[in-house]
Amino acid sequence: MEIKIRRYESIYIVDIYGDMDMYNANDVKNLINTMIKKDIRYYIINLDNVDYIDSSGIGALIYVHSELKKRNMALRIVNVKGSVKKVIELTKLIGFFQIAPTVKDGIAELSRMNRS
């Protein structure tokens, strides 16, 4: 798995490439924890290039969501498709996560929050 970070105004986009599994799910958690310490408030996790996610990957997403929520920070998960979408649906987390279809949609949603 590879992680790249880019920024659009005050929104940080975390692009994940490769499988999100027990071997690397902690990398996502560690990265977000570092970003939280820098008081970054708006996050997008882009799963466009993730073809496989296991329970550890789902656990990392739940952890990130929970950590950001308790700090009144915002997260959108975008480009959820294929087998990743099936896993999220099977675990009944589709309504738990705030999911946007694309990075552009996620940016629009978070930008509206940032202005209010």
N, CA, C and O atoms as a MOPAC input file, in Angstrom:
PM7 MOZYME 1SCF
protein

 N      0.84200 1    -1.18100 1     0.00000 1
 C      0.00000 1     0.00000 1     0.00000 1
 C      0.88700 1     1.24400 1     0.00000 1
 O      1.93200 1     1.29000 1     0.64900 1
 N      0.44600 1     2.22500 1    -0.73200 1
 C      1.12500 1     3.52100 1    -0.76600 1
 C      0.09600 1     4.59300 1    -0.41600 1
 O     -1.07000 1     4.49500 1    -0.79800 1
 N      0.53800 1     5.61100 1     0.31000 1
 C     -0.34400 1     6.70700 1     0.70100 1
 C      0.27000 1     8.01100 1     0.20700 1
 O      1.45300 1     8.27500 1     0.42100 1
 N     -0.53800 1     8.81000 1    -0.44900 1
 C     -0.10300 1    10.13300 1    -0.87700 1
 C     -1.08300 1    11.15500 1    -0.31800 1
 O     -2.27800 1    10.88700 1    -0.19400 1
 N     -0.56000 1    12.32600 1     0.01600 1
 C     -1.41000 1    13.38700 1     0.57500 1
 C     -1.33500 1    14.58800 1    -0.35200 1
 O     -0.26200 1    14.98800 1    -0.80400 1
 N     -2.49200 1    15.14500 1    -0.61900 1
 C     -2.55500 1    16.40100 1    -1.35300 1
 C     -3.54300 1    17.30600 1    -0.64000 1
 O     -4.28000 1    16.87200 1     0.24500 1
 N     -3.54400 1    18.56600 1    -1.03900 1
 C     -4.34800 1    19.53200 1    -0.30700 1
 C     -5.13500 1    20.40300 1    -1.27900 1
 O     -4.63700 1    20.80700 1    -2.33000 1
 N     -6.38600 1    20.68100 1    -0.89200 1
 C     -7.20900 1    21.65400 1    -1.59200 1
 C     -7.70500 1    22.62600 1    -0.53100 1
 O     -8.57500 1    22.28600 1     0.27100 1
 N     -7.15600 1    23.82800 1    -0.52900 1
 C     -7.43800 1    24.82500 1     0.51800 1
 C     -7.18300 1    24.19300 1     1.87700 1
 O     -6.05700 1    23.76700 1     2.13700 1
 N     -8.17700 1    24.11200 1     2.75700 1
 C     -7.95100 1    23.54800 1     4.09100 1
 C     -8.32300 1    22.06500 1     4.17800 1
 O     -8.36100 1    21.49400 1     5.26800 1
 N     -8.59600 1    21.44800 1     3.03200 1
 C     -9.00400 1    20.04500 1     2.98800 1
 C     -7.80900 1    19.19700 1     2.55000 1
 O     -7.17300 1    19.47900 1     1.53400 1
 N     -7.51800 1    18.16500 1     3.32200 1
 C     -6.42100 1    17.25400 1     2.99200 1
 C     -6.99500 1    15.96600 1     2.42200 1
 O     -7.86700 1    15.33500 1     3.01900 1
 N     -6.49000 1    15.59300 1     1.26200 1
 C     -6.95700 1    14.40400 1     0.55500 1
 C     -5.89900 1    13.32100 1     0.71700 1
 O     -4.74300 1    13.50400 1     0.33400 1
 N     -6.30600 1    12.19800 1     1.28400 1
 C     -5.41200 1    11.07200 1     1.51100 1
 C     -5.74100 1    10.02200 1     0.44600 1
 O     -6.76800 1     9.34800 1     0.52300 1
 N     -4.86300 1     9.89400 1    -0.54000 1
 C     -5.04200 1     8.92300 1    -1.61200 1
 C     -4.34700 1     7.63000 1    -1.21300 1
 O     -3.15500 1     7.62100 1    -0.90500 1
 N     -5.10300 1     6.54200 1    -1.22100 1
 C     -4.55200 1     5.24100 1    -0.85000 1
 C     -4.45600 1     4.38700 1    -2.11300 1
 O     -5.40500 1     4.30500 1    -2.89400 1
 N     -3.30600 1     3.75700 1    -2.30100 1
 C     -3.04400 1     2.90000 1    -3.46500 1
 C     -2.69800 1     1.50000 1    -2.97700 1
 O     -1.81800 1     1.32700 1    -2.13400 1
 N     -3.39500 1     0.50700 1    -3.50900 1
 C     -3.09900 1    -0.87900 1    -3.14700 1
 C     -4.09000 1    -1.42900 1    -2.14500 1
 O     -5.11500 1    -0.81200 1    -1.85600 1
 N     -3.77000 1    -2.58900 1    -1.62300 1
 C     -4.64900 1    -3.26300 1    -0.66900 1
 C     -4.57000 1    -2.59800 1     0.69800 1
 O     -3.50700 1    -2.15500 1     1.13400 1
 N     -5.71600 1    -2.53900 1     1.36000 1
 C     -5.79600 1    -2.00000 1     2.71300 1
 C     -6.10700 1    -3.18600 1     3.62800 1
 O     -7.26600 1    -3.56200 1     3.80500 1
 N     -5.05300 1    -3.76600 1     4.20400 1
 C     -5.23700 1    -5.00000 1     4.95800 1
 C     -4.43100 1    -4.98900 1     6.25200 1
 O     -3.88500 1    -3.96100 1     6.65300 1
 N     -4.36700 1    -6.14700 1     6.89500 1
 C     -3.73300 1    -6.22100 1     8.21200 1
 C     -2.25500 1    -5.84800 1     8.18600 1
 O     -1.67700 1    -5.52600 1     9.22400 1
 N     -1.64900 1    -5.89000 1     7.02000 1
 C     -0.22800 1    -5.57800 1     6.92600 1
 C      0.05200 1    -4.08000 1     6.91800 1
 O      1.17000 1    -3.65600 1     7.21200 1
 N     -0.96400 1    -3.26900 1     6.58100 1
 C     -0.68800 1    -1.84500 1     6.45000 1
 C     -1.79800 1    -0.91700 1     6.95300 1
 O     -1.67200 1     0.30200 1     6.83900 1
 N     -2.85500 1    -1.45700 1     7.49600 1
 C     -3.96600 1    -0.61500 1     7.96900 1
 C     -3.50900 1     0.37300 1     9.04300 1
 O     -4.02800 1     1.48600 1     9.13200 1
 N     -2.53900 1    -0.03900 1     9.85300 1
 C     -2.03700 1     0.87100 1    10.89700 1
 C     -1.35000 1     2.09500 1    10.31500 1
 O     -1.28200 1     3.13500 1    10.97000 1
 N     -0.84000 1     1.98600 1     9.08900 1
 C     -0.20100 1     3.14600 1     8.44900 1
 C     -1.20100 1     4.29000 1     8.29000 1
 O     -0.85900 1     5.45700 1     8.48200 1
 N     -2.43100 1     3.94500 1     7.94000 1
 C     -3.47800 1     4.96300 1     7.77900 1
 C     -3.79000 1     5.59900 1     9.13000 1
 O     -3.87900 1     6.82200 1     9.23700 1
 N     -3.95500 1     4.77700 1    10.15200 1
 C     -4.24100 1     5.29700 1    11.49000 1
 C     -3.11700 1     6.20600 1    11.98200 1
 O     -3.37700 1     7.28200 1    12.52200 1
 N     -1.88100 1     5.78000 1    11.79900 1
 C     -0.73300 1     6.57300 1    12.25400 1
 C     -0.65300 1     7.90700 1    11.51600 1
 O     -0.38000 1     8.94200 1    12.12300 1
 N     -0.88900 1     7.88100 1    10.22500 1
 C     -0.85900 1     9.11200 1     9.43900 1
 C     -1.91800 1    10.09700 1     9.92200 1
 O     -1.62500 1    11.27200 1    10.14000 1
 N     -3.14700 1     9.61700 1    10.08700 1
 C     -4.23200 1    10.50400 1    10.52700 1
 C     -3.94800 1    11.03000 1    11.93300 1
 O     -4.21400 1    12.19800 1    12.21400 1
 N     -3.42000 1    10.19800 1    12.81100 1
 C     -3.07100 1    10.67200 1    14.16400 1
 C     -2.04300 1    11.79600 1    14.09900 1
 O     -2.13900 1    12.76100 1    14.85700 1
 N     -1.06800 1    11.68700 1    13.21100 1
 C     -0.07300 1    12.74600 1    13.04000 1
 C     -0.73400 1    14.02300 1    12.53100 1
 O     -0.41500 1    15.12100 1    12.98500 1
 N     -1.64900 1    13.86900 1    11.59100 1
 C     -2.34100 1    15.03200 1    11.02800 1
 C     -3.24700 1    15.68400 1    12.06200 1
 O     -3.36200 1    16.90900 1    12.09500 1
 N     -3.89100 1    14.88600 1    12.90400 1
 C     -4.74500 1    15.42500 1    13.97200 1
 C     -3.91000 1    16.32200 1    14.89600 1
 O     -4.35800 1    17.39600 1    15.29700 1
 N     -2.70700 1    15.87600 1    15.22500 1
 C     -1.82500 1    16.65700 1    16.10800 1
 C     -1.47000 1    18.00500 1    15.49700 1
 O     -1.13500 1    18.94500 1    16.21700 1
 N     -1.54400 1    18.10300 1    14.16400 1
 C     -1.26400 1    19.37100 1    13.47500 1
 C     -2.53300 1    20.20500 1    13.30600 1
 O     -2.53200 1    21.22600 1    12.61800 1
 N     -3.61900 1    19.75200 1    13.94600 1
 C     -4.91400 1    20.44000 1    13.94900 1
 C     -5.52200 1    20.60300 1    12.55000 1
 O     -6.17400 1    21.60300 1    12.25100 1
 N     -5.29600 1    19.61500 1    11.72200 1
 C     -5.95900 1    19.58300 1    10.41600 1
 C     -7.39300 1    19.12700 1    10.66200 1
 O     -7.61800 1    18.12900 1    11.34500 1
 N     -8.36700 1    19.85300 1    10.10800 1
 C     -9.76600 1    19.61900 1    10.46000 1
 C    -10.58700 1    18.89000 1     9.40000 1
 O    -11.59400 1    18.26300 1     9.72900 1
 N    -10.17700 1    18.96200 1     8.14100 1
 C    -11.00600 1    18.41700 1     7.05400 1
 C    -10.22200 1    17.38900 1     6.24800 1
 O     -9.13100 1    17.66100 1     5.74800 1
 N    -10.81600 1    16.19200 1     6.13800 1
 C    -10.13300 1    15.05600 1     5.52200 1
 C    -11.00700 1    14.38800 1     4.47000 1
 O    -12.22500 1    14.28300 1     4.61400 1
 N    -10.35300 1    13.94500 1     3.41900 1
 C    -10.97600 1    13.05100 1     2.44700 1
 C    -10.06000 1    11.83900 1     2.33500 1
 O     -8.85500 1    11.97700 1     2.12500 1
 N    -10.63700 1    10.65600 1     2.47700 1
 C     -9.89100 1     9.43500 1     2.20200 1
 C    -10.39900 1     8.91400 1     0.86400 1
 O    -11.56800 1     8.55700 1     0.71800 1
 N     -9.49700 1     8.87900 1    -0.10200 1
 C     -9.82400 1     8.48300 1    -1.46700 1
 C     -9.45600 1     7.01200 1    -1.66800 1
 O     -8.28200 1     6.64300 1    -1.63900 1
 N    -10.47900 1     6.18100 1    -1.87300 1
 C    -10.27700 1     4.73800 1    -2.04300 1
 C    -10.32500 1     4.32300 1    -3.51000 1
 O    -10.51300 1     3.14400 1    -3.81200 1
 N    -10.16000 1     5.26800 1    -4.41600 1
 C    -10.26900 1     4.98000 1    -5.85100 1
 C     -9.31300 1     3.88300 1    -6.30800 1
 O     -9.64900 1     3.10000 1    -7.19600 1
 N     -8.13400 1     3.82100 1    -5.71300 1
 C     -7.12600 1     2.84500 1    -6.12900 1
 C     -6.94100 1     1.71100 1    -5.12400 1
 O     -5.88000 1     1.09000 1    -5.06300 1
 N     -7.98600 1     1.45000 1    -4.33800 1
 C     -7.97700 1     0.32400 1    -3.39700 1
 C     -8.90200 1    -0.74600 1    -3.96800 1
 O    -10.10200 1    -0.52400 1    -4.13200 1
 N     -8.32200 1    -1.91800 1    -4.26900 1
 C     -9.12000 1    -3.01500 1    -4.82700 1
 C     -9.52100 1    -4.03500 1    -3.78200 1
 O    -10.42100 1    -4.84300 1    -4.01000 1
 N     -8.84700 1    -4.00300 1    -2.61500 1
 C     -9.11500 1    -5.00200 1    -1.58400 1
 C     -9.00700 1    -4.35000 1    -0.21900 1
 O     -8.08200 1    -3.58600 1     0.05600 1
 N     -9.97100 1    -4.66800 1     0.62500 1
 C     -9.93500 1    -4.21200 1     2.02000 1
 C    -10.38500 1    -5.37400 1     2.89200 1
 O    -11.35600 1    -6.05600 1     2.56400 1
 N     -9.68600 1    -5.60400 1     3.99900 1
 C    -10.10400 1    -6.64800 1     4.93400 1
 C    -10.58700 1    -6.00100 1     6.23300 1
 O    -10.73700 1    -4.78200 1     6.30700 1
 N    -10.82700 1    -6.81500 1     7.24300 1
 C    -11.37600 1    -6.29500 1     8.49400 1
 C    -10.43100 1    -5.30000 1     9.15800 1
 O    -10.88900 1    -4.38500 1     9.84200 1
 N     -9.13600 1    -5.45900 1     8.97300 1
 C     -8.17900 1    -4.49600 1     9.53600 1
 C     -8.30900 1    -3.14200 1     8.85300 1
 O     -8.22600 1    -2.10200 1     9.50500 1
 N     -8.51300 1    -3.15600 1     7.54500 1
 C     -8.72600 1    -1.91300 1     6.80100 1
 C    -10.00800 1    -1.23500 1     7.22000 1
 O    -10.04600 1    -0.01800 1     7.39700 1
 N    -11.07300 1    -2.02800 1     7.38100 1
 C    -12.35200 1    -1.48100 1     7.85900 1
 C    -12.17100 1    -0.91800 1     9.26400 1
 O    -12.67400 1     0.16100 1     9.57700 1
 N    -11.45200 1    -1.65200 1    10.10500 1
 C    -11.18600 1    -1.18400 1    11.46700 1
 C    -10.43300 1     0.14600 1    11.47100 1
 O    -10.70400 1     1.01400 1    12.30000 1
 N     -9.49300 1     0.30200 1    10.54900 1
 C     -8.74500 1     1.56300 1    10.45300 1
 C     -9.67900 1     2.70500 1    10.06800 1
 O     -9.57500 1     3.80000 1    10.62100 1
 N    -10.58100 1     2.46400 1     9.13400 1
 C    -11.53900 1     3.50400 1     8.73500 1
 C    -12.47100 1     3.87300 1     9.88600 1
 O    -12.77000 1     5.04900 1    10.09300 1
 N    -12.93000 1     2.86900 1    10.63400 1
 C    -13.79100 1     3.13100 1    11.79600 1
 C    -13.02400 1     3.95200 1    12.83400 1
 O    -13.55700 1     4.91400 1    13.38700 1
 N    -11.78000 1     3.57200 1    13.09500 1
 C    -10.94000 1     4.29700 1    14.05400 1
 C    -10.77600 1     5.76000 1    13.63500 1
 O    -10.97300 1     6.67000 1    14.44000 1
 N    -10.41600 1     5.97400 1    12.37300 1
 C    -10.21000 1     7.33600 1    11.86400 1
 C    -11.49800 1     8.14400 1    11.99000 1
 O    -11.48200 1     9.28000 1    12.46300 1
 N    -12.60200 1     7.55800 1    11.57000 1
 C    -13.90300 1     8.22900 1    11.65100 1
 C    -14.19700 1     8.64000 1    13.09600 1
 O    -14.58100 1     9.78000 1    13.35600 1
 N    -14.01700 1     7.71700 1    14.01900 1
 C    -14.32300 1     7.97400 1    15.43200 1
 C    -13.41000 1     9.03900 1    16.03200 1
 O    -13.87900 1     9.92100 1    16.75200 1
 N    -12.10900 1     8.96700 1    15.74200 1
 C    -11.16000 1     9.94900 1    16.26900 1
 C    -11.48200 1    11.35300 1    15.76100 1
 O    -11.42700 1    12.32100 1    16.52000 1
 N    -11.81400 1    11.46000 1    14.48100 1
 C    -12.12400 1    12.77600 1    13.91900 1
 C    -13.44400 1    13.30400 1    14.46000 1
 O    -13.56500 1    14.48900 1    14.77300 1
 N    -14.42700 1    12.42600 1    14.56900 1
 C    -15.74700 1    12.85100 1    15.04400 1
 C    -15.68100 1    13.38900 1    16.47600 1
 O    -16.30000 1    14.40900 1    16.77900 1
 N    -14.93800 1    12.71600 1    17.35500 1
 C    -14.89900 1    13.18400 1    18.75300 1
 C    -14.14000 1    14.50300 1    18.89800 1
 O    -14.22200 1    15.15700 1    19.93800 1
 N    -13.40400 1    14.89100 1    17.85900 1
 C    -12.68600 1    16.17600 1    17.87600 1
 C    -13.38800 1    17.23200 1    17.01700 1
 O    -12.82000 1    18.29000 1    16.74800 1
 N    -14.61500 1    16.94900 1    16.58800 1
 C    -15.37800 1    17.84300 1    15.70700 1
 C    -14.64000 1    18.15500 1    14.41000 1
 O    -14.73600 1    19.26300 1    13.88200 1
 N    -13.91600 1    17.18600 1    13.91100 1
 C    -13.26100 1    17.28900 1    12.61800 1
 C    -14.11300 1    16.51800 1    11.61200 1
 O    -14.96700 1    15.72700 1    12.01200 1
 N    -13.89800 1    16.73400 1    10.32400 1
 C    -14.79300 1    16.15200 1     9.32400 1
 C    -14.04800 1    15.23400 1     8.36800 1
 O    -12.90100 1    15.48500 1     7.99600 1
 N    -14.73600 1    14.15800 1     7.97900 1
 C    -14.18100 1    13.15200 1     7.07300 1
 C    -15.21100 1    12.78700 1     6.01800 1
 O    -16.39300 1    12.61100 1     6.31400 1
 N    -14.74500 1    12.67900 1     4.79500 1
 C    -15.52600 1    12.07000 1     3.72300 1
 C    -14.67100 1    10.95300 1     3.13900 1
 O    -13.47400 1    11.12400 1     2.90600 1
 N    -15.29800 1     9.82400 1     2.90900 1
 C    -14.64600 1     8.72000 1     2.21600 1
 C    -15.21500 1     8.72300 1     0.80500 1
 O    -16.43200 1     8.75300 1     0.62100 1
 N    -14.33400 1     8.69100 1    -0.19400 1
 C    -14.78800 1     8.84000 1    -1.57400 1
 C    -14.30800 1     7.69000 1    -2.45000 1
 O    -13.38200 1     6.95400 1    -2.11200 1
 N    -14.98500 1     7.57000 1    -3.59700 1
 C    -14.66600 1     6.55000 1    -4.59800 1
 C    -14.71800 1     5.14300 1    -4.01600 1
 O    -13.80600 1     4.34000 1    -4.21600 1
 N    -15.78600 1     4.86000 1    -3.30100 1
 C    -16.01200 1     3.53100 1    -2.73000 1
 C    -16.71200 1     2.70200 1    -3.80600 1
 O    -17.84400 1     2.99400 1    -4.19100 1
 N    -16.02400 1     1.67100 1    -4.28300 1
 C    -16.57800 1     0.89600 1    -5.39100 1
 C    -16.08100 1    -0.54300 1    -5.35000 1
 O    -15.19700 1    -0.88800 1    -4.56600 1
 N    -16.65500 1    -1.36100 1    -6.19300 1
 C    -16.21400 1    -2.74800 1    -6.34600 1
 C    -16.27200 1    -3.54600 1    -5.06600 1
 O    -17.22700 1    -3.44400 1    -4.29500 1
 N    -15.23400 1    -4.34800 1    -4.84400 1
 C    -15.22300 1    -5.23100 1    -3.67000 1
 C    -15.12700 1    -4.43900 1    -2.36500 1
 O    -15.60100 1    -4.90200 1    -1.32800 1
 N    -14.52400 1    -3.25800 1    -2.40700 1
 C    -14.44700 1    -2.41500 1    -1.20100 1
 C    -15.85400 1    -1.99100 1    -0.79700 1
 O    -16.20100 1    -2.02600 1     0.38300 1
 N    -16.65500 1    -1.59700 1    -1.76300 1
 C    -18.03900 1    -1.20700 1    -1.48200 1
 C    -18.82800 1    -2.39400 1    -0.93700 1
 O    -19.62300 1    -2.24300 1    -0.01000 1
 N    -18.60900 1    -3.56900 1    -1.51100 1
 C    -19.31400 1    -4.77400 1    -1.03600 1
 C    -18.98700 1    -5.07000 1     0.41700 1
 O    -19.87700 1    -5.40500 1     1.19800 1
 N    -17.70800 1    -4.94900 1     0.78800 1
 C    -17.30200 1    -5.20800 1     2.17600 1
 C    -17.96100 1    -4.19300 1     3.11300 1
 O    -18.45800 1    -4.56000 1     4.17700 1
 N    -17.96500 1    -2.92900 1     2.72100 1
 C    -18.58000 1    -1.89600 1     3.56200 1
 C    -20.08400 1    -2.13800 1     3.68000 1
 O    -20.66100 1    -1.93100 1     4.74700 1
 N    -20.71400 1    -2.56900 1     2.60400 1
 C    -22.15000 1    -2.87800 1     2.65500 1
 C    -22.41500 1    -4.10900 1     3.52400 1
 O    -23.34600 1    -4.10800 1     4.32900 1
 N    -21.61300 1    -5.14400 1     3.36800 1
 C    -21.80200 1    -6.37400 1     4.15100 1
 C    -21.62000 1    -6.13800 1     5.64800 1
 O    -22.27100 1    -6.78400 1     6.46800 1
 N    -20.73800 1    -5.21800 1     5.99400 1
 C    -20.51200 1    -4.91400 1     7.40900 1
 C    -21.50400 1    -3.87800 1     7.93100 1
 O    -21.42700 1    -3.44900 1     9.08200 1
 N    -22.43900 1    -3.48300 1     7.06000 1
 C    -23.50500 1    -2.54100 1     7.40600 1
 C    -22.96100 1    -1.18400 1     7.86400 1
 O    -23.52500 1    -0.54300 1     8.75100 1
 N    -21.85800 1    -0.76100 1     7.24600 1
 C    -21.22900 1     0.51000 1     7.60300 1
 C    -21.48400 1     1.59900 1     6.56600 1
 O    -20.96300 1     2.70800 1     6.68700 1
 N    -22.27800 1     1.28900 1     5.55600 1
 C    -22.54300 1     2.25900 1     4.48900 1
 C    -23.17800 1     3.52100 1     5.08200 1
 O    -22.88600 1     4.62200 1     4.61400 1
 N    -24.02300 1     3.39300 1     6.08100 1
 C    -24.64900 1     4.54800 1     6.71700 1
 C    -23.81300 1     5.15900 1     7.83500 1
 O    -24.06300 1     6.28800 1     8.25700 1
 N    -22.83400 1     4.42300 1     8.30800 1
 C    -21.96000 1     4.89700 1     9.38400 1
 C    -20.97700 1     5.93700 1     8.85600 1
 O    -20.78500 1     6.99200 1     9.46100 1
 N    -20.35900 1     5.62400 1     7.72300 1
 C    -19.40300 1     6.54300 1     7.10500 1
 C    -20.13800 1     7.57900 1     6.26700 1
 O    -21.19900 1     7.30400 1     5.70800 1
 N    -19.57000 1     8.75400 1     6.18800 1
 C    -20.09200 1     9.76400 1     5.26800 1
 C    -19.31100 1     9.59600 1     3.97100 1
 O    -18.12400 1     9.91100 1     3.88400 1
 N    -20.02000 1     9.08800 1     2.96800 1
 C    -19.40100 1     8.71600 1     1.70000 1
 C    -19.87300 1     9.66900 1     0.61000 1
 O    -21.05900 1     9.97900 1     0.50000 1
 N    -18.92200 1    10.12200 1    -0.18600 1
 C    -19.22800 1    10.96000 1    -1.34700 1
 C    -18.75900 1    10.19400 1    -2.59300 1
 O    -17.80300 1     9.42200 1    -2.52500 1
 N    -19.43000 1    10.40800 1    -3.72100 1
 C    -19.07000 1     9.64100 1    -4.92500 1
 C    -17.65800 1     9.92300 1    -5.44900 1
 O    -16.96700 1     9.00500 1    -5.89100 1
 N    -17.23100 1    11.18500 1    -5.40200 1
 C    -15.93100 1    11.56300 1    -5.97700 1
 C    -15.18900 1    12.51500 1    -5.04900 1
 O    -15.75900 1    13.04400 1    -4.09500 1
 N    -13.92000 1    12.72300 1    -5.34200 1
 C    -13.12900 1    13.70100 1    -4.58000 1
 C    -13.77100 1    15.07900 1    -4.70800 1
 O    -13.88200 1    15.81000 1    -3.72300 1
 N    -14.19300 1    15.43300 1    -5.91900 1
 C    -14.82000 1    16.73800 1    -6.15100 1
 C    -16.06700 1    16.91400 1    -5.27300 1
 O    -16.27500 1    17.98400 1    -4.70000 1
 N    -16.89100 1    15.87400 1    -5.16800 1
 C    -18.08600 1    15.93700 1    -4.31400 1
 C    -17.70200 1    16.06300 1    -2.84300 1
 O    -18.32000 1    16.82700 1    -2.10200 1
 N    -16.69200 1    15.32300 1    -2.42400 1
 C    -16.22100 1    15.41200 1    -1.04100 1
 C    -15.71700 1    16.80200 1    -0.70300 1
 O    -15.99500 1    17.33300 1     0.37300 1
 N    -14.96500 1    17.39200 1    -1.64100 1
 C    -14.47200 1    18.75900 1    -1.44500 1
 C    -15.63900 1    19.72900 1    -1.31900 1
 O    -15.62900 1    20.60600 1    -0.45500 1
 N    -16.63900 1    19.57700 1    -2.17400 1
 C    -17.80900 1    20.47500 1    -2.12900 1
 C    -18.51200 1    20.37900 1    -0.78100 1
 O    -18.86400 1    21.40000 1    -0.18900 1
 N    -18.71900 1    19.15700 1    -0.29300 1
 C    -19.39900 1    18.96900 1     1.00000 1
 C    -18.59500 1    19.57900 1     2.15100 1
 O    -19.15200 1    20.27100 1     3.00200 1
 N    -17.29800 1    19.32300 1     2.17500 1
 C    -16.46400 1    19.84200 1     3.26300 1
 C    -16.28200 1    21.34700 1     3.15600 1
 O    -16.17800 1    22.02700 1     4.17700 1
 N    -16.24200 1    21.87600 1     1.95000 1
 C    -16.11700 1    23.32400 1     1.76900 1
 C    -17.34500 1    24.03600 1     2.31800 1
 O    -17.22500 1    25.10400 1     2.91800 1
 N    -18.52500 1    23.45300 1     2.11900 1
 C    -19.75700 1    24.03800 1     2.67500 1
 C    -19.69500 1    24.03700 1     4.20000 1
 O    -20.10000 1    25.01000 1     4.83700 1
 N    -19.19700 1    22.96400 1     4.78000 1
 C    -19.06800 1    22.89000 1     6.24800 1
 C    -18.08600 1    23.94200 1     6.74800 1
 O    -18.32500 1    24.58400 1     7.77100 1
 N    -17.00300 1    24.11500 1     6.04200 1
 C    -15.94200 1    25.03700 1     6.43800 1
 C    -16.44500 1    26.47700 1     6.44900 1
 O    -15.98800 1    27.29100 1     7.25100 1
 N    -17.39100 1    26.79400 1     5.55400 1
 C    -17.92700 1    28.15600 1     5.47400 1
 C    -18.96500 1    28.45500 1     6.53300 1
 O    -19.21100 1    29.61900 1     6.85000 1
 N    -19.58400 1    27.40800 1     7.09200 1
 C    -20.66800 1    27.67200 1     8.05700 1
 C    -20.15800 1    27.93800 1     9.44100 1
 O    -20.94800 1    28.17500 1    10.35500 1

